[in-house]
Structures are given as structure tokens and as C-alpha cells.
Amino acid sequence: MAELSRTSKEQFDKQAAHYDSEWNTWSEHTLTWLVKAAAPKPSDFVLDVATGTGFTARALAGLVSSVVAADVSTGMLEQAASLSAVAGIENIQFVEAPAEELPFDDSVFDIVTCRIAAHHFVSIEDFAAESYRVLQPGGRLVIVDTSVPDNDFLAAIWQNEVERLRDPSHGKNYTVREWRKILGRPGFEIVTADDTAGGIRIPLTSWITKAGCTEEQEKEVRAKFADASQNIRSRYSIETDEAGETWFTWLRVSILAVKPA
């Protein structure tokens, strides 16, 4: 059995060199949705939580006053800063910080974003509370993440198990129902939270490679896909193409929540 404990910092410092444009291409439509949902204004001050190599931060930088890009991984932040410099973007500040303990004052940001990252957080409840705290009244929280179906407990278990085999820093993919409860606790008003916008289509080999899997991890992950039940195959659209590559689709949840004014 592959090791099932590794911090997000350890995993993503290790993984930083494997991130490239292909990774963003898999979920490019989630970035388009997030930017539109955030409704950025030129005066806005934005926090991008778990920024990774900064795809979301860079997309927003030209639309707002400034962006703070936070991540727990030093390696990811170094990649993000380098890519921003190459692009000539000067209004992004990079801060090393966990999503559950943000080093910012209360009520300072107009928008908080988090894209394809929340499933790694140690405490999703603390992330929700911290996002609420640092947003100004009327501020927007915009989240896109991989998700699991509300109505298929076994499919949810399978997906989270295979995610942890591939990446020991994976925490949990949450259902839409769970997200609504999590964000409701600190007081967010949910504008939208659903998984009807389409999934994220991913090739298995690249997905394994970008996590920096060991041979043992890769073997276990491939075995999970090969042995998947017909329900799992149908639920996640698992298919093998003519070249022998396995493809699958993860559900995604799209969330816009507002801190009451």
C-alpha cells in the first residue's frame, strides 16, 4: 500500500516542477467560470487561496487593483512568481500561508478565490471561516473544485480512495450538499453551488505523472481503475482510447457565496 500521509506542502513542493500548461488546460473552463462569477472590478483587492503556480491569480490580475496569491508550497510560489514575471505582471504579491490560517487582517479583500485546491485542505471548515473573516461585507467567495455525487456514496468513497493513492496530501472531495453546510456555518449566503456545469476530463497517465507518483503508487492507481465496477466506470466516464490511454471525468462543483453586507 502506498504511503497515505504527506502534507500539502511536501506534496506540492515535490510536484511544482510537473505543473505546466497541460494541467491548466484540463480545467481551463473552470477558470473562465470563476472569473465571470467573481465579477471583478478595477478597484477590487483579491486573495487567491492555494494559488499553485498562479493561473487564477494571473487571470484576475489585469482586471483588478491587486492580487495576493497565497499557497502553502514554497515551490509552487516560486513557479508562480517566475511565470508572473515572464508575463510582465506586477500587481501580484506572493505569500506563503495555509488556507486554514490566513495571515491577513479582518475585512480586507473584495474577492477570495480558490480553484481546484480545496480538496487538499486539512480543515475545510477553517478555510471557510478564514475566508469569511478576511472578506469585506458584501465580498465574494468563488470556489471551483473536484466533487463527488450527492446520491452515490460508493462512488464517492472510490474516488476519494483513488485520489489518496495518487496523492497522499488529498483530503476529501465534497458533495454540493456538504459544501452548502460548510459555507453556511460562518454565515455565507450561497448564490450558487452546483455540479451541473460539466466535469473535468483527464488522461490517467498525465494525472499520475504530475503527482510525482512512485512505481508502487502508479501500480495501485491503475489497478483501481482496471478493477472499477460498471457503476464507477459509468459515473466517471472511464474509457480507454485507441492508443491505450485511459480517460476519466471528475465532477466539479462551482460555488459563488457572499458575505452579507
Secondary structure, 3 states (H helix, E strand, C coil): CCCCCCCHHHHHHHHHHHCCHHHHHHCHHHHHHHHHHHCCCCCCEEEEECCCCCHHHHHHHCCCCEEEEEECCHHHHHHHHHHHHHCCCCCEEEEECCCCCCCCCCCCEEEEEEECCHHHCCCHHHHHHHHHHHEEEEEEEEEEEEECCCCCHHHHHHHHHHHHHHCCCCCCCECHHHHHHHHHCCCCEEEEEECCCCCEEEEHHHHHHHCCCCHHHHHHHHHHHHCCCHHHHHHCCCEECCCCCEEEEEEEEEEEEECCC
